[in-house]
Structures are given as C-alpha cells and as structure tokens.
Amino acid sequence: MPRSARLDAPGVMHHVMGRGIEEKNIFINNKDQTDFISRLAELAEDGSMDIYAWALLPNHFHILCKTKKRPLSSSMRKLLTGYVVNFNKRHKRHGHLFQNRYKSIVCQEDTYLKELVRYVHLNLLRTNLVKNVEELNKSAKSGHSVLMGYIKRDWQDTDYILSFFGKGSSGKNNYLKFVEQGISLGRRPELVGGGLIRSRGGWAEVTALRKRGEKQASDQRVLGDGEFVDNVLSEMDGLGKKNLRLTTKTMNLSSLAKKVSEANKISMNELRSGSRRHEIVETRHTFSWLAIKDLGYSGAEVARYLGVTTSCVTRAVSSGKKPDRKNYI
C-alpha cells in the first residue's frame, strides 16, 4: 500500500512516535538517552519546533511538539539520522535502527494538548519503567520531571503547558493532580489509533455518529474533529489534498455496492457471493478500494459486508488497480 503523505504546516501540533526495528531497543544506556535528548534540544533551541512533552522508552519514543520554521520531516531527519550514526558507532553495529518511518499525528491543540501531555508522560508508568508517580516526577526519561521542576531543561516549553493549570506552584500541583487522574484511564487507543475512532474520541462516539447516520471528515494521520480535519486540508497544497484520505461522503456500503455492481454488470448477490469468477473478483476489488480509500470504512467492515475475510479485503486493496472514483461516487 502506498505511503500516506506527511501532514505539516507551521504552527501545527504533532504527536511523533518512533520504534526500534523488530522491537529492538533504541536506547541501551544513559549515553544513548543523553545523545537523543541533546539532539532534541538543538531542534528547540534553533527555533525548529516547540517541545511540550516527550518520553524515551527502551524500544520507542514519543514527542509532542509544534512545528515552526522547519518542516517536521526535516527536523526528524536531522534528529534521527544523527542519532543512528552515533548509536551505531557506540554499539559497533551497522544498518537500520528504526522500524519503517516514524509515525506522526497532527493534533487539534485546543482539545487534546493537555490529554496528550499526560498520555505521553504516563508511558513510563504504564510500561513499569518507574514504579510510581514519585519516581516519575524525578525520572530523566521524560519531560514530566521538567514540568515538575526536578530537572532543568530550558529548551522544553514548560511555561505554556503549566499556564493551562494555574500560576506558580499551584500550576504544578494542578498539573500533577491531572496526571495522577490519568493513571486509572490506562492505555488510550483513541489517542493513537486510526481514522474516525481517533478523530471522534473513541468507539462510543463513533457508534453514536453511525447510529445517527452521520459521517465527518477523518484521517488516520489526524487527531481532531471533522471541522479540524477540514481546516488542515484547507492549509495544504494540491498534492497534499490529493493524498489526504478524507471521509466526507455519506454513502453507505449498500449504496456503493449497487453503483459498483450496476456499472460492472453483475448483481449485488454475485458481488457478495465469494465467487472467484474474474469479473466478480475485479468488481469486489473496486468496491473494497472505494469503500476503504474514499469512504473511510475499515477493512473489517467491508469484509463483513462482502462475507469474506479481512485479509482478503486487505490484499484486494493493496494489489488492486485504483478505480476511477468519478464513475461510482
């Protein structure tokens, strides 16, 4: 499946994640962590980005930042390339260190900033790298200790974050209470999961939307509501708009199946029969591609409608030819 284009513009907030290849550790000792942190500091100090939260775990990292004068892709290339070169020298190895590309999610700041700061920093507690909040407060592996004042890192934008919680010591205390309240929430798949689930804040919201027959703009690279996705799109150039997968159509799967079946001169029953006849397989590929790529349905939803396995649908989309959508939608 082709890679999705990066979404970026000056002043956009991103949640960036990178993972070691084959789940291997990317931070083995304190020198590794110090090297990565110093490179992150350079990006903040040279005006490339504002950094709000970060966490270093043995086999992956999280960074919550806002891009400024330099595109995110350029900043991450500088950060990761330099880090990998030094890591390989230190550990007498060669080759790739990170698994594929880093993952970045454009985030709706006014809705998700505080939630994401808490989520990123609680990673240390969720993965048992620290035993309790007291250890988290003092750990050098995340930006939480900086917000709490135990470790000084002038490059991290603590004033902006703490301003949401109050002034002076009360701001720190309120921030800490907010973090502690997040412990019981556990893992938050709606913050890092895909598409509409992420954009609408979890399955409950998605289910409610679908019961009402509503669809909103969504994209796996965006954490925010439909209006925010539309605003992100409006800031992009022509290529970005073309590559952005939006869910703005209200067509249901039955309506799409009818259009696709009629255009290819087969019945809807044949489309859902599981037949291996060439023209039916090709029509099923077209239906799957349009449902997932253009209408934003999941592979599982499409598979259930067609009566086939999810892997069958996934293969159809990745190997099938892109249909001319104007013939169907």
C-alpha positions as CSV (number, residue, x, y, z in Angstrom):
1,M,0.0,0.0,0.0
2,P,1.5,3.4,-0.9
3,R,2.7,5.6,1.9
4,S,0.5,8.4,3.1
5,A,1.8,12.0,2.6
6,R,3.0,13.8,5.7
7,L,0.8,16.5,7.0
8,D,2.5,19.6,8.2
9,A,2.4,23.4,8.3
10,P,4.0,26.0,10.6
11,G,2.1,26.1,13.9
12,V,0.7,22.6,13.7
13,M,1.0,20.3,16.7
14,H,2.3,16.8,16.2
15,H,2.5,13.6,18.2
16,V,5.5,11.8,16.9
17,M,6.4,8.2,17.6
18,G,9.4,6.1,16.5
19,R,10.0,2.4,17.2
20,G,13.1,0.2,17.0
21,I,13.3,-2.3,14.1
22,E,11.9,-5.7,15.1
23,E,11.0,-4.2,18.5
24,K,14.7,-3.9,19.4
25,N,15.9,-1.4,21.9
26,I,16.9,2.0,20.6
27,F,18.1,3.3,24.0
28,I,20.6,0.9,25.6
29,N,22.4,3.1,28.1
30,N,22.4,6.6,29.5
31,K,24.8,7.8,26.7
32,D,22.1,6.9,24.2
33,Q,19.4,8.8,26.1
34,T,21.7,11.9,26.6
35,D,22.6,11.9,22.9
36,F,18.9,11.8,21.8
37,I,17.9,14.5,24.3
38,S,20.7,16.8,23.3
39,R,19.6,16.5,19.6
40,L,16.0,17.2,20.6
41,A,17.2,20.2,22.5
42,E,19.0,21.5,19.4
43,L,15.8,21.5,17.4
44,A,14.0,23.5,20.1
45,E,16.9,25.9,20.5
46,D,17.4,26.7,16.8
47,G,13.7,27.6,16.5
48,S,12.6,24.5,14.5
49,M,9.9,23.4,17.0
50,D,8.4,24.0,20.4
51,I,8.5,20.8,22.5
52,Y,5.7,20.2,25.0
53,A,6.2,16.6,26.1
54,W,8.5,13.6,25.4
55,A,9.3,10.2,26.7
56,L,12.1,7.7,26.0
57,L,11.3,4.0,26.4
58,P,13.7,1.2,25.7
59,N,12.4,0.4,22.2
60,H,10.4,3.6,21.2
61,F,10.0,7.3,21.8
62,H,7.2,9.9,22.0
63,I,7.5,13.6,21.2
64,L,4.7,16.2,21.4
65,C,5.7,19.3,19.5
66,K,4.6,22.2,17.4
67,T,6.5,22.9,14.2
68,K,7.8,26.4,13.5
69,K,10.4,27.5,10.9
70,R,11.4,24.0,9.7
71,P,9.1,21.2,8.4
72,L,8.6,18.3,10.7
73,S,10.2,15.9,8.1
74,S,13.4,18.0,8.0
75,S,13.6,18.1,11.8
76,M,13.0,14.4,12.3
77,R,15.6,13.6,9.6
78,K,18.2,15.7,11.4
79,L,17.3,14.2,14.8
80,L,17.1,10.5,13.8
81,T,19.9,10.3,11.2
82,G,22.4,11.9,13.5
83,Y,21.3,9.7,16.4
84,V,21.5,6.5,14.4
85,V,25.1,7.3,13.2
86,N,26.3,7.9,16.7
87,F,24.3,4.9,18.1
88,N,25.9,2.5,15.6
89,K,29.4,3.9,16.4
90,R,28.8,3.5,20.1
91,H,27.5,-0.1,19.9
92,K,29.7,-1.2,17.0
93,R,26.8,-2.1,14.7
94,H,25.5,-1.0,11.3
95,G,22.2,-0.9,9.4
96,H,18.8,0.4,10.2
97,L,17.8,1.2,13.8
98,F,14.2,2.4,13.5
99,Q,11.2,0.4,12.2
100,N,10.0,2.0,8.9
101,R,9.2,5.7,9.1
102,Y,8.4,7.5,12.3
103,K,4.7,7.9,12.9
104,S,3.3,11.4,13.2
105,I,-0.3,12.5,14.1
106,V,-1.5,16.1,13.5
107,C,-3.4,17.1,16.7
108,Q,-6.1,19.5,17.5
109,E,-4.4,21.6,20.1
110,D,-7.3,23.3,21.9
111,T,-9.0,19.9,22.5
112,Y,-6.1,17.5,23.0
113,L,-3.0,19.3,24.3
114,K,-3.4,18.5,28.0
115,E,-4.6,15.0,27.3
116,L,-1.5,14.3,25.1
117,V,1.0,15.8,27.5
118,R,-0.4,13.4,30.2
119,Y,-0.6,10.4,27.9
120,V,3.0,10.8,26.7
121,H,4.5,11.2,30.2
122,L,2.5,8.4,31.7
123,N,4.1,6.0,29.2
124,L,6.9,5.5,31.8
125,L,4.4,4.4,34.4
126,R,2.3,2.2,32.1
127,T,5.4,0.3,30.9
128,N,6.8,-0.1,34.5
129,L,9.9,1.9,33.8
130,V,9.0,3.8,37.0
131,K,7.1,2.3,39.9
132,N,5.0,5.3,41.0
133,V,4.4,9.0,40.5
134,E,7.2,9.9,42.9
135,E,9.7,8.1,40.6
136,L,8.0,9.6,37.5
137,N,8.5,13.1,39.0
138,K,12.2,12.7,39.1
139,S,12.9,10.5,36.0
140,A,15.2,11.9,33.4
141,K,13.5,9.8,30.7
142,S,10.6,12.2,30.1
143,G,9.6,15.8,30.1
144,H,7.4,15.3,33.2
145,S,10.3,15.9,35.6
146,V,11.0,19.2,33.8
147,L,7.4,20.3,34.3
148,M,7.6,19.4,37.9
149,G,10.8,21.3,38.4
150,Y,13.1,18.4,39.4
151,I,15.2,18.6,36.2
152,K,16.1,21.8,34.4
153,R,15.9,21.8,30.6
154,D,15.4,25.4,29.3
155,W,14.6,24.2,25.8
156,Q,11.3,22.5,26.9
157,D,8.3,24.8,26.8
158,T,7.0,24.3,30.3
159,D,5.5,27.8,30.8
160,Y,3.0,27.2,28.1
161,I,1.8,23.8,29.4
162,L,1.7,24.9,33.1
163,S,-0.3,28.0,32.1
164,F,-3.3,25.8,31.5
165,F,-3.2,24.7,35.1
166,G,-2.6,27.9,37.1
167,K,0.2,30.2,38.2
168,G,3.3,29.3,40.2
169,S,3.3,26.3,42.5
170,S,-0.5,25.9,42.1
171,G,0.0,25.3,38.4
172,K,2.5,22.5,39.1
173,N,0.2,21.0,41.8
174,N,-2.8,21.1,39.5
175,Y,-0.8,19.6,36.6
176,L,0.3,16.7,38.9
177,K,-3.3,16.0,40.0
178,F,-4.3,15.9,36.4
179,V,-1.5,13.4,35.6
180,E,-2.5,11.3,38.6
181,Q,-6.1,11.2,37.5
182,G,-5.0,9.8,34.2
183,I,-3.4,6.7,35.7
184,S,-6.7,4.8,36.0
185,L,-7.5,5.5,32.4
186,G,-4.9,3.0,31.3
187,R,-3.9,2.9,27.6
188,R,-5.7,5.3,25.4
189,P,-6.1,3.8,21.9
190,E,-8.3,6.6,20.8
191,L,-5.3,9.0,21.0
192,V,-3.0,6.9,18.8
193,G,-5.4,4.6,16.9
194,G,-6.7,5.2,13.4
195,G,-9.1,7.3,11.4
196,L,-12.5,8.1,12.7
197,I,-12.0,6.3,16.0
198,R,-9.2,8.6,16.9
199,S,-10.8,11.7,15.4
200,R,-14.1,11.3,17.4
201,G,-12.6,10.3,20.7
202,G,-13.2,6.5,20.8
203,W,-15.7,3.8,19.8
204,A,-18.6,5.3,21.9
205,E,-18.6,8.5,19.9
206,V,-18.1,6.6,16.6
207,T,-21.0,4.3,17.3
208,A,-23.3,7.2,18.2
209,L,-22.3,9.0,15.0
210,R,-23.1,6.0,12.8
211,K,-26.4,5.4,14.6
212,R,-27.4,8.9,13.6
213,G,-26.2,8.2,10.1
214,E,-23.6,11.0,10.3
215,K,-20.1,11.0,8.8
216,Q,-17.4,13.5,9.4
217,A,-14.0,14.2,7.8
218,S,-11.4,11.9,9.3
219,D,-7.9,10.7,8.5
220,Q,-5.6,8.2,10.3
221,R,-2.9,11.0,10.5
222,V,-5.2,13.4,12.3
223,L,-6.4,13.6,16.0
224,G,-9.3,16.0,15.9
225,D,-12.9,16.5,14.9
226,G,-14.2,16.8,11.3
227,E,-14.0,20.6,11.2
228,F,-10.4,20.4,12.3
229,V,-9.6,17.9,9.6
230,D,-11.2,20.2,7.0
231,N,-9.1,23.1,8.3
232,V,-5.9,21.0,8.0
233,L,-6.9,20.1,4.4
234,S,-7.5,23.8,3.5
235,E,-3.9,24.6,4.5
236,M,-2.4,22.0,2.3
237,D,-1.1,22.3,-1.3
238,G,-2.6,20.4,-4.2
239,L,-0.5,17.3,-3.7
240,G,-1.3,17.2,0.0
241,K,-5.0,17.5,-0.7
242,K,-4.9,14.7,-3.3
243,N,-3.1,12.4,-0.8
244,L,-5.2,13.2,2.2
245,R,-7.8,10.5,2.7
246,L,-11.0,12.2,3.9
247,T,-14.3,10.7,4.9
248,T,-16.8,13.3,3.8
249,K,-19.2,11.1,1.9
250,T,-22.4,9.9,3.4
251,M,-22.8,6.9,1.1
252,N,-23.4,3.6,2.9
253,L,-22.0,0.3,1.7
254,S,-25.2,-0.9,0.2
255,S,-25.5,2.2,-2.0
256,L,-21.9,1.8,-3.1
257,A,-22.4,-1.9,-3.8
258,K,-25.4,-1.1,-6.0
259,K,-23.5,1.5,-8.0
260,V,-20.4,-0.7,-8.5
261,S,-22.5,-3.8,-9.4
262,E,-24.6,-2.0,-11.9
263,A,-21.5,-0.4,-13.5
264,N,-19.8,-3.7,-13.9
265,K,-23.0,-5.6,-15.0
266,I,-23.2,-8.1,-12.1
267,S,-25.8,-8.4,-9.4
268,M,-25.3,-7.4,-5.7
269,N,-25.8,-11.0,-4.7
270,E,-22.9,-12.0,-7.0
271,L,-20.7,-9.3,-5.5
272,R,-21.3,-10.8,-2.1
273,S,-21.2,-14.4,-3.1
274,G,-17.5,-15.1,-2.7
275,S,-17.3,-16.2,-6.3
276,R,-13.8,-16.4,-7.9
277,R,-15.1,-15.6,-11.4
278,H,-12.8,-13.0,-12.8
279,E,-15.3,-10.1,-13.4
280,I,-16.7,-10.6,-9.9
281,V,-13.3,-10.6,-8.2
282,E,-12.4,-7.4,-10.1
283,T,-15.7,-5.8,-9.1
284,R,-15.1,-6.8,-5.5
285,H,-11.6,-5.2,-5.6
286,T,-13.1,-2.0,-6.9
287,F,-15.8,-2.0,-4.2
288,S,-13.2,-2.6,-1.5
289,W,-10.8,0.1,-2.7
290,L,-13.6,2.8,-2.9
291,A,-15.1,1.8,0.5
292,I,-11.8,2.0,2.3
293,K,-9.8,4.6,0.5
294,D,-12.6,7.1,-0.4
295,L,-15.3,6.5,2.2
296,G,-13.2,5.6,5.2
297,Y,-14.7,2.3,6.1
298,S,-12.4,-0.2,7.9
299,G,-11.2,-3.4,6.2
300,A,-13.2,-5.4,8.8
301,E,-16.5,-3.5,8.0
302,V,-16.0,-4.1,4.3
303,A,-15.2,-7.8,4.8
304,R,-18.3,-8.3,6.9
305,Y,-20.4,-6.7,4.2
306,L,-18.9,-8.9,1.5
307,G,-18.8,-12.1,3.5
308,V,-15.1,-12.6,3.1
309,T,-12.1,-12.4,5.4
310,T,-10.4,-9.1,6.3
311,S,-7.1,-10.3,4.9
312,C,-8.9,-10.9,1.6
313,V,-10.1,-7.3,1.5
314,T,-6.7,-6.0,2.5
315,R,-5.0,-7.9,-0.3
316,A,-7.6,-6.7,-2.7
317,V,-6.9,-3.1,-1.8
318,S,-3.1,-3.3,-1.8
319,S,-2.9,-5.3,-5.1
320,G,-5.9,-4.0,-6.9
321,K,-5.8,-1.2,-9.5
322,K,-7.1,2.2,-8.4
323,P,-10.6,2.7,-9.9
324,D,-11.8,5.9,-11.4
325,R,-13.9,7.1,-8.5
326,K,-16.0,9.5,-10.6
327,N,-17.7,6.5,-12.1
328,Y,-19.0,5.4,-8.8
329,I,-19.1,8.2,-6.2
